[in-house]
Amino acid sequence: MNNSGTTDKGKVITFYSFKGGVGRSMALVNVATLLSSWGKKVLMVDWDLEAPGLEKFFNGATEGLDTSKQEGLLELLQALQTNETVDWQQYIFSFSTKLSKTPLDLIIAGRNHDQYTEELRNFNVANFYEAQKGAYRLENLRNEWLDTYDYVLIDSRTGVTDFGGICTIHMPDILVMLLTPTEQGLRGTLRIAERADHARQSLPFDREKLLVFPLPSRIDGTTEFEKSRQWIRRFAESFEPLFDNWLPADIAPEDFLQRVKIPYIPYFSYGETLPVIEQGMNDPAGLGYAYENIAMLLAQGLDRVDVFWGDREEYLERVSGKVIIKIPNVKKSHINVYVLQGTQEDIYYKNLLTDALNIVSDKYEVNVVNQDIKVLGLSKVQILKGLIKTIDIVIVLYTQYYDHCLSDPESVEFAEYYVIEKSKIIFILPIFDSLQIINPPKFLRERIGLNFHELSNPLDLAKNLEFTFDVIQTYREISRKKISSKL
């Protein structure tokens, strides 16, 4: 086996989903493609015998595969009914993608012929285990696979099935559980995870602790940003005990899932595709980038997640063997931001802005001026007047609630707004809730602002903020040159 940059022995990794249509098979084939591009020996096993088709993702690379003749897993299991060991390599189909450094090996579900469904129905898993020593024969097969490959990736059947039990309990070292934001999916996935974790302890074979990796999939953070955050939080809370087996204690499960979730990209919802080839891995909001995150973590056996968390490029170098060219750290320009906003009712917009500012912080040192500063003997208006000369930009979250606050001359919001309106701050950026605000003050209407209705995810808002900050930086440089020329 090629174990450079990975754990000491091979791993069996099952991809499971309680419901169909969550992108389970797509995740597996993209991870396999990346692992083979890093020089790893990979075997894919299509254990979704009732709905097979892993080979369809590789149509351009598997032209020599004739599924009407190629025997697969079903025939292999049938052979194991009467033989303690079989020559499993005769069921392998090998091929390469555009990225492969080592060929990919695939065991398809079975030969595509008229009797396939009947033969599958006649295969009795319980009898195979109880009367035909199936558990020990599968264990021998598993060990032979691990002697040959760095990674064995199993595509499991959905729901609660006998074959699913083999895939989730008996075979894996790591169980990747993909789920979408649905109540049925969450409860069903959690039940299977707990069942697998418990049943694993009664196996008659030596095994390390089963590592369960819950993986949110098809997450739409563009149009339903707040809902996606709520579901990620629920996933994190529900699976928290299982994270204890491998996630460092100083990394919050919710933050981790936000970083590794698989986004919903409508373009890739049609047909069987490989985004890691078609799209690449450079776009942090893309599917290819998400699959690269997952492939890295699985390649390391979910070990040293702290390195992944702190320095993704270093982690990628360790796993892939590639030398990642890093851009030298450049001193960031400081941007001092003051935010005019409402209080509790505007929490959604505050969260959206906070996430966007965090994204922009990769380029700028963003300092949000503390609005709760208190100085003995001074009112908030007096304090704000003193802070104005340090502020580069004022961002106004102009929502229905904030509009209501401005109608009250006694409110804090009114006082803040009055000071900003009378100041000489050049850069003021209003962000409107267009569905609610009909007639904002002239002072803001005259400004070029943004629209929350068109900026429903932090990435889009961050791009606009970065552009605005670039303008501020350019203005600074021009001002400095003018001052220098006068001196």
RANORKA-V702971 format. One record per residue. N is the residue number from 1. RES is the residue in one letter. D_LAST is the distance of its C-alpha to the last C-alpha in Angstrom with 2 decimals. Layout:
N;RES;D_LAST
N;RES;D_LAST
//
This chain:
1;M;69.09
2;N;65.45
3;N;63.87
4;S;60.63
5;G;57.89
6;T;60.29
7;T;62.91
8;D;65.99
9;K;68.42
10;G;68.59
11;K;68.20
12;V;70.15
13;I;67.89
14;T;69.44
15;F;67.58
16;Y;69.33
17;S;68.98
18;F;71.33
19;K;70.84
20;G;70.49
21;G;67.59
22;V;64.85
23;G;63.70
24;R;65.56
25;S;66.82
26;M;63.54
27;A;61.70
28;L;64.28
29;V;64.16
30;N;60.35
31;V;60.29
32;A;63.05
33;T;61.17
34;L;58.10
35;L;60.25
36;S;61.98
37;S;58.65
38;W;57.85
39;G;61.11
40;K;63.20
41;K;66.87
42;V;67.40
43;L;70.59
44;M;70.52
45;V;73.68
46;D;74.43
47;W;76.36
48;D;75.99
49;L;79.50
50;E;80.08
51;A;76.98
52;P;76.08
53;G;73.62
54;L;70.88
55;E;71.58
56;K;70.46
57;F;66.79
58;F;67.15
59;N;69.00
60;G;67.16
61;A;67.87
62;T;71.42
63;E;73.25
64;G;75.97
65;L;76.80
66;D;80.06
67;T;80.36
68;S;83.96
69;K;84.83
70;Q;82.22
71;E;83.55
72;G;81.20
73;L;81.05
74;L;84.12
75;E;86.26
76;L;84.83
77;L;85.76
78;Q;89.21
79;A;89.72
80;L;88.77
81;Q;91.55
82;T;94.13
83;N;92.27
84;E;90.49
85;T;88.05
86;V;87.19
87;D;85.32
88;W;82.27
89;Q;80.45
90;Q;82.74
91;Y;81.04
92;I;77.54
93;F;75.72
94;S;72.79
95;F;69.94
96;S;66.25
97;T;63.27
98;K;60.31
99;L;58.52
100;S;61.47
101;K;61.46
102;T;64.87
103;P;67.42
104;L;67.93
105;D;71.45
106;L;72.93
107;I;76.18
108;I;76.77
109;A;78.79
110;G;81.96
111;R;83.79
112;N;83.49
113;H;87.10
114;D;89.41
115;Q;90.67
116;Y;87.26
117;T;87.23
118;E;90.80
119;E;90.21
120;L;87.18
121;R;89.23
122;N;91.97
123;F;89.72
124;N;90.32
125;V;87.49
126;A;89.47
127;N;92.46
128;F;90.25
129;Y;88.93
130;E;92.22
131;A;94.92
132;Q;93.17
133;K;90.91
134;G;87.90
135;A;85.48
136;Y;86.31
137;R;86.28
138;L;82.85
139;E;81.69
140;N;82.88
141;L;81.12
142;R;77.91
143;N;78.09
144;E;78.72
145;W;75.69
146;L;73.52
147;D;74.89
148;T;73.76
149;Y;70.49
150;D;67.19
151;Y;67.18
152;V;69.95
153;L;68.64
154;I;71.30
155;D;71.07
156;S;73.21
157;R;75.30
158;T;74.00
159;G;75.74
160;V;78.51
161;T;80.73
162;D;82.67
163;F;80.54
164;G;77.44
165;G;78.83
166;I;79.09
167;C;75.49
168;T;74.00
169;I;76.23
170;H;78.00
171;M;75.67
172;P;71.98
173;D;69.80
174;I;67.02
175;L;67.68
176;V;64.91
177;M;65.68
178;L;63.95
179;L;64.10
180;T;62.70
181;P;62.01
182;T;65.63
183;E;67.90
184;Q;70.69
185;G;68.48
186;L;66.99
187;R;70.36
188;G;72.17
189;T;69.58
190;L;69.49
191;R;73.29
192;I;73.49
193;A;70.82
194;E;72.73
195;R;76.01
196;A;74.70
197;D;73.22
198;H;76.56
199;A;78.88
200;R;76.97
201;Q;78.30
202;S;81.91
203;L;81.57
204;P;84.09
205;F;81.43
206;D;78.76
207;R;75.42
208;E;72.04
209;K;70.66
210;L;70.03
211;L;66.33
212;V;65.76
213;F;62.53
214;P;62.27
215;L;60.08
216;P;59.03
217;S;59.33
218;R;58.60
219;I;56.06
220;D;54.40
221;G;51.06
222;T;49.74
223;T;51.98
224;E;53.55
225;F;50.73
226;E;52.00
227;K;55.60
228;S;54.70
229;R;52.99
230;Q;56.13
231;W;58.42
232;I;56.38
233;R;56.61
234;R;60.38
235;F;60.76
236;A;58.91
237;E;61.03
238;S;64.28
239;F;63.84
240;E;62.12
241;P;65.17
242;L;65.20
243;F;61.53
244;D;62.43
245;N;64.13
246;W;60.99
247;L;57.73
248;P;55.71
249;A;55.93
250;D;52.17
251;I;51.88
252;A;53.04
253;P;55.57
254;E;53.92
255;D;50.52
256;F;52.29
257;L;54.24
258;Q;51.16
259;R;49.65
260;V;52.81
261;K;54.42
262;I;55.48
263;P;53.84
264;Y;55.81
265;I;54.86
266;P;57.22
267;Y;56.99
268;F;58.67
269;S;61.41
270;Y;63.52
271;G;65.69
272;E;65.32
273;T;61.95
274;L;59.83
275;P;56.20
276;V;55.23
277;I;56.17
278;E;55.42
279;Q;52.15
280;G;51.00
281;M;49.32
282;N;45.59
283;D;45.35
284;P;45.33
285;A;47.00
286;G;49.66
287;L;53.22
288;G;52.74
289;Y;50.10
290;A;52.45
291;Y;55.38
292;E;53.35
293;N;52.64
294;I;56.38
295;A;57.40
296;M;55.14
297;L;56.56
298;L;60.14
299;A;59.74
300;Q;58.91
301;G;61.82
302;L;59.48
303;D;58.52
304;R;55.12
305;V;53.74
306;D;51.10
307;V;49.56
308;F;49.66
309;W;48.02
310;G;45.20
311;D;44.57
312;R;46.32
313;E;45.34
314;E;46.78
315;Y;49.93
316;L;50.26
317;E;49.98
318;R;52.75
319;V;55.04
320;S;54.50
321;G;53.83
322;K;50.93
323;V;47.65
324;I;45.01
325;I;41.63
326;K;39.11
327;I;35.47
328;P;33.42
329;N;31.88
330;V;28.27
331;K;26.17
332;K;26.53
333;S;23.92
334;H;24.80
335;I;25.94
336;N;26.97
337;V;29.86
338;Y;31.80
339;V;35.22
340;L;37.16
341;Q;40.79
342;G;44.35
343;T;46.39
344;Q;49.51
345;E;50.47
346;D;47.33
347;I;47.80
348;Y;48.24
349;Y;44.85
350;K;43.21
351;N;44.81
352;L;43.74
353;L;40.08
354;T;40.24
355;D;41.68
356;A;39.10
357;L;36.19
358;N;37.94
359;I;38.03
360;V;34.32
361;S;33.64
362;D;34.42
363;K;31.00
364;Y;28.97
365;E;29.14
366;V;30.42
367;N;30.57
368;V;32.80
369;V;31.94
370;N;35.12
371;Q;36.69
372;D;39.21
373;I;36.92
374;K;38.72
375;V;37.52
376;L;40.23
377;G;40.21
378;L;37.70
379;S;38.75
380;K;37.53
381;V;35.64
382;Q;33.80
383;I;33.00
384;L;31.81
385;K;29.47
386;G;27.85
387;L;27.69
388;I;26.16
389;K;22.52
390;T;23.39
391;I;25.27
392;D;24.13
393;I;27.33
394;V;30.53
395;I;33.71
396;V;36.60
397;L;40.07
398;Y;41.82
399;T;45.50
400;Q;48.62
401;Y;48.58
402;Y;44.98
403;D;45.81
404;H;48.72
405;C;46.62
406;L;44.31
407;S;47.39
408;D;47.82
409;P;45.47
410;E;46.50
411;S;45.43
412;V;42.50
413;E;41.50
414;F;41.34
415;A;39.10
416;E;36.65
417;Y;36.63
418;Y;36.11
419;V;32.98
420;I;31.48
421;E;32.47
422;K;30.73
423;S;27.51
424;K;24.36
425;I;24.73
426;I;24.06
427;F;26.29
428;I;29.89
429;L;32.66
430;P;36.23
431;I;39.13
432;F;42.35
433;D;45.95
434;S;47.13
435;L;50.78
436;Q;50.56
437;I;47.73
438;I;48.73
439;N;46.34
440;P;43.07
441;P;40.80
442;K;38.93
443;F;35.61
444;L;36.40
445;R;38.32
446;E;35.23
447;R;33.48
448;I;34.22
449;G;36.32
450;L;38.71
451;N;42.45
452;F;44.39
453;H;47.43
454;E;45.73
455;L;44.03
456;S;47.02
457;N;45.87
458;P;42.83
459;L;41.98
460;D;41.46
461;L;39.38
462;A;37.28
463;K;36.50
464;N;35.22
465;L;33.15
466;E;31.63
467;F;30.68
468;T;29.05
469;F;27.14
470;D;25.99
471;V;24.60
472;I;22.76
473;Q;21.28
474;T;20.23
475;Y;18.63
476;R;16.66
477;E;15.42
478;I;14.46
479;S;12.62
480;R;10.67
481;K;9.88
482;K;8.80
483;I;6.39
484;S;5.13
485;S;5.42
486;K;3.78
487;L;0.00
//
